[in-house]
Amino acid sequence: MSITYELDSDSQLVRTTCRGVIGLEDVLAHFQVLEGDTRIDSKLNVLLDLSQCESPPESDQVRSIVAGMERLQSRFNWGACAIVATNDVMFGMGRVYGAF
């Protein structure tokens, strides 16, 4: 797993970077880390950088990721989300994520 994040507390922006091969369990573990980060206020904007990710998710995995985010709605008020993708597959999965 190589999911890292930085927090800009002023704007409540989380910059998340995925590198290498990332599985669904890695993403769900990342959500647990975010949930426990007391520096994060309830409002959460996300910049998700997938430009170094080598493992595009399947559409059913994207559904599971969205379900994981929905479970965190009691902790976070999800704001804006921007996704950085450098290839067509990751771009397409980003669009699928947006549709879900």
NULOSE-70730 format. One line per field, with one value per residue: x negated, y negated, z of N, C-alpha, C in turn; residue in one letter; residue number from 0. Coordinates in nm, 3 decimals. Last residue first. Example, Ala and Ser with C-alpha at 12.3 -4.5 7.8 and 13.67 -1.06 7.14 Angstrom:
! residues 2
nx: -1.285	-1.319
ny: 0.225	0.569
nz: 0.708	0.780
cax: -1.367	-1.230
cay: 0.106	0.450
caz: 0.714	0.780
cx: -1.290	-1.320
cy: -0.003	0.330
cz: 0.787	0.780
rest: S	A
nr: 1	0
END
This chain:
! residues 100
nx: 2.123	2.004	1.748	1.656	1.651	1.448	1.236	1.222	1.128	0.875	0.760	0.761	0.608	0.387	0.357	0.559	0.673	0.982	1.139	1.422	1.574	1.688	1.850	1.832	1.763	1.899	2.110	1.995	1.869	2.027	1.963	1.711	1.784	1.928	1.716	1.581	1.768	1.769	1.510	1.537	1.696	1.517	1.175	0.906	0.575	0.277	0.078	0.052	-0.034	0.195	0.393	0.465	0.727	0.820	1.114	1.251	1.459	1.576	1.502	1.140	0.863	0.715	0.768	0.806	0.972	1.048	0.805	0.780	1.001	0.930	0.715	0.853	0.977	0.750	0.658	0.866	0.843	0.497	0.251	-0.071	-0.184	-0.027	0.184	0.233	0.439	0.484	0.756	0.840	0.915	0.781	0.615	0.495	0.416	0.257	0.167	0.122	0.073	0.059	-0.054	-0.085
ny: -0.737	-0.924	-0.943	-0.685	-0.713	-0.903	-0.753	-0.565	-0.736	-0.799	-0.547	-0.510	-0.722	-0.885	-1.052	-1.233	-1.368	-1.487	-1.658	-1.730	-1.927	-1.755	-1.564	-1.585	-1.304	-1.133	-1.031	-0.942	-0.701	-0.550	-0.666	-0.557	-0.293	-0.327	-0.402	-0.158	0.008	-0.105	-0.040	0.233	0.250	0.153	0.188	-0.053	-0.032	-0.051	-0.234	-0.578	-0.827	-0.981	-1.028	-1.230	-1.409	-1.632	-1.706	-1.850	-1.827	-1.924	-1.858	-1.864	-1.684	-1.614	-1.355	-1.084	-0.866	-0.883	-0.833	-0.560	-0.459	-0.513	-0.335	-0.096	-0.124	-0.114	0.143	0.301	0.254	0.175	0.049	0.028	-0.312	-0.555	-0.824	-1.092	-1.357	-1.628	-1.775	-2.082	-2.289	-2.522	-2.496	-2.243	-2.032	-1.727	-1.458	-1.104	-0.800	-0.473	-0.212	0.118
nz: -0.942	-1.108	-1.003	-1.069	-1.347	-1.364	-1.271	-1.475	-1.680	-1.579	-1.583	-1.864	-1.973	-1.738	-1.526	-1.301	-1.012	-0.904	-0.642	-0.464	-0.205	0.076	0.317	0.630	0.838	1.015	0.882	0.647	0.628	0.465	0.220	0.177	0.131	-0.104	-0.272	-0.269	-0.391	-0.648	-0.720	-0.740	-0.964	-1.161	-1.050	-1.044	-1.175	-1.058	-1.028	-0.974	-1.025	-1.048	-0.871	-0.618	-0.509	-0.286	-0.109	0.187	0.453	0.767	1.029	1.040	1.125	1.338	1.407	1.223	1.192	0.927	0.798	0.862	0.728	0.463	0.440	0.438	0.190	0.026	0.078	-0.015	-0.291	-0.364	-0.575	-0.679	-0.701	-0.496	-0.443	-0.226	-0.128	0.053	0.190	0.318	0.489	0.466	0.693	0.681	0.457	0.496	0.288	0.256	0.069	0.001	-0.083	0.000
cax: 2.174	2.141	1.836	1.666	1.741	1.583	1.273	1.263	1.259	0.972	0.782	0.828	0.750	0.416	0.272	0.535	0.567	0.900	1.073	1.323	1.527	1.698	1.767	1.920	1.722	1.776	2.137	2.070	1.798	2.021	2.096	1.724	1.697	1.998	1.823	1.515	1.729	1.892	1.546	1.451	1.752	1.633	1.290	1.007	0.710	0.383	0.061	0.121	-0.137	0.102	0.378	0.366	0.682	0.746	1.013	1.230	1.343	1.575	1.607	1.271	0.960	0.687	0.841	0.721	0.908	1.151	0.867	0.679	0.992	1.047	0.689	0.763	1.061	0.836	0.572	0.836	0.960	0.615	0.341	0.048	-0.201	-0.144	0.177	0.156	0.412	0.417	0.671	0.811	0.966	0.887	0.685	0.599	0.410	0.374	0.127	0.201	0.030	0.153	-0.122	0.000
cay: -0.667	-0.883	-1.060	-0.726	-0.614	-0.938	-0.874	-0.520	-0.671	-0.905	-0.613	-0.415	-0.710	-0.793	-1.077	-1.106	-1.383	-1.368	-1.667	-1.626	-1.909	-1.874	-1.561	-1.648	-1.405	-1.201	-1.079	-1.067	-0.807	-0.512	-0.690	-0.702	-0.327	-0.279	-0.498	-0.279	0.034	-0.105	-0.181	0.179	0.295	0.072	0.235	0.031	-0.090	0.051	-0.134	-0.454	-0.725	-0.981	-0.889	-1.217	-1.271	-1.631	-1.608	-1.858	-1.764	-1.955	-1.780	-1.911	-1.707	-1.746	-1.460	-1.204	-0.886	-0.892	-0.966	-0.656	-0.446	-0.578	-0.480	-0.125	-0.120	-0.233	0.028	0.303	0.204	0.260	0.018	0.114	-0.169	-0.513	-0.678	-1.040	-1.214	-1.590	-1.659	-2.008	-2.153	-2.500	-2.621	-2.269	-2.178	-1.807	-1.578	-1.227	-0.901	-0.585	-0.340	0.000
caz: -0.823	-1.136	-1.000	-0.930	-1.286	-1.409	-1.201	-1.342	-1.691	-1.603	-1.454	-1.776	-2.004	-1.848	-1.642	-1.372	-1.112	-0.929	-0.772	-0.490	-0.342	-0.007	0.196	0.533	0.741	1.058	1.017	0.644	0.700	0.607	0.278	0.201	0.243	0.015	-0.245	-0.220	-0.252	-0.567	-0.707	-0.635	-0.837	-1.125	-1.126	-0.981	-1.182	-1.051	-1.134	-0.937	-1.004	-1.160	-0.916	-0.725	-0.521	-0.413	-0.144	0.043	0.393	0.624	0.964	1.082	1.017	1.279	1.479	1.224	1.321	1.030	0.790	0.907	0.874	0.521	0.433	0.551	0.310	0.026	0.105	0.129	-0.218	-0.361	-0.463	-0.684	-0.718	-0.574	-0.453	-0.339	-0.119	-0.072	0.203	0.196	0.511	0.367	0.665	0.780	0.464	0.531	0.360	0.247	0.165	0.000	-0.079	0.000
cx: 2.195	2.204	1.981	1.763	1.763	1.686	1.415	1.302	1.310	1.113	0.883	0.859	0.825	0.567	0.291	0.456	0.541	0.800	0.981	1.270	1.425	1.656	1.794	1.835	1.840	1.741	2.016	2.109	1.874	1.953	2.099	1.859	1.703	1.916	1.901	1.619	1.659	1.860	1.674	1.480	1.668	1.698	1.410	1.111	0.811	0.520	0.176	0.116	-0.078	-0.008	0.274	0.344	0.593	0.681	0.953	1.112	1.347	1.447	1.613	1.377	1.093	0.791	0.814	0.800	0.822	1.089	0.968	0.736	0.891	1.045	0.807	0.730	0.977	0.921	0.654	0.746	0.932	0.727	0.462	0.128	-0.069	-0.148	0.061	0.152	0.340	0.373	0.616	0.717	0.957	0.956	0.802	0.679	0.526	0.338	0.253	0.136	0.120	0.106	-0.019	-0.088
cy: -0.765	-0.813	-1.024	-0.844	-0.649	-0.841	-0.919	-0.639	-0.623	-0.847	-0.727	-0.481	-0.617	-0.774	-0.975	-1.135	-1.245	-1.399	-1.547	-1.646	-1.796	-1.841	-1.685	-1.660	-1.458	-1.319	-1.157	-1.117	-0.939	-0.620	-0.655	-0.734	-0.474	-0.309	-0.457	-0.385	-0.087	-0.083	-0.193	0.032	0.248	0.118	0.154	0.077	0.003	-0.014	-0.034	-0.358	-0.590	-0.876	-0.876	-1.070	-1.257	-1.493	-1.638	-1.767	-1.776	-1.900	-1.805	-1.830	-1.747	-1.783	-1.600	-1.321	-1.010	-0.921	-0.985	-0.797	-0.544	-0.571	-0.556	-0.274	-0.145	-0.237	-0.100	0.186	0.198	0.196	0.110	0.091	-0.095	-0.361	-0.643	-0.888	-1.169	-1.445	-1.626	-1.894	-2.071	-2.365	-2.601	-2.395	-2.218	-1.954	-1.658	-1.337	-1.023	-0.680	-0.451	-0.122
cz: -0.711	-1.016	-1.024	-0.915	-1.140	-1.353	-1.239	-1.254	-1.556	-1.609	-1.469	-1.642	-1.908	-1.861	-1.754	-1.498	-1.171	-1.040	-0.787	-0.631	-0.350	-0.149	0.112	0.406	0.660	0.968	1.071	0.782	0.703	0.691	0.426	0.265	0.278	0.141	-0.121	-0.184	-0.190	-0.419	-0.624	-0.613	-0.719	-0.994	-1.080	-1.082	-1.118	-1.056	-1.141	-1.056	-0.964	-1.147	-1.026	-0.756	-0.642	-0.419	-0.280	0.009	0.242	0.563	0.813	1.006	1.079	1.174	1.426	1.285	1.332	1.168	0.903	0.905	0.931	0.674	0.493	0.556	0.436	0.153	0.116	0.168	-0.068	-0.281	-0.474	-0.556	-0.727	-0.584	-0.546	-0.330	-0.245	-0.057	0.065	0.228	0.382	0.386	0.569	0.751	0.554	0.530	0.384	0.328	0.151	0.110	-0.101	0.000
rest: F	A	G	Y	V	R	G	M	G	F	M	V	D	N	T	A	V	I	A	C	A	G	W	N	F	R	S	Q	L	R	E	M	G	A	V	I	S	R	V	Q	D	S	E	P	P	S	E	C	Q	S	L	D	L	L	V	N	L	K	S	D	I	R	T	D	G	E	L	V	Q	F	H	A	L	V	D	E	L	G	I	V	G	R	C	T	T	R	V	L	Q	S	D	S	D	L	E	Y	T	I	S	M
nr: 99	98	97	96	95	94	93	92	91	90	89	88	87	86	85	84	83	82	81	80	79	78	77	76	75	74	73	72	71	70	69	68	67	66	65	64	63	62	61	60	59	58	57	56	55	54	53	52	51	50	49	48	47	46	45	44	43	42	41	40	39	38	37	36	35	34	33	32	31	30	29	28	27	26	25	24	23	22	21	20	19	18	17	16	15	14	13	12	11	10	9	8	7	6	5	4	3	2	1	0
END
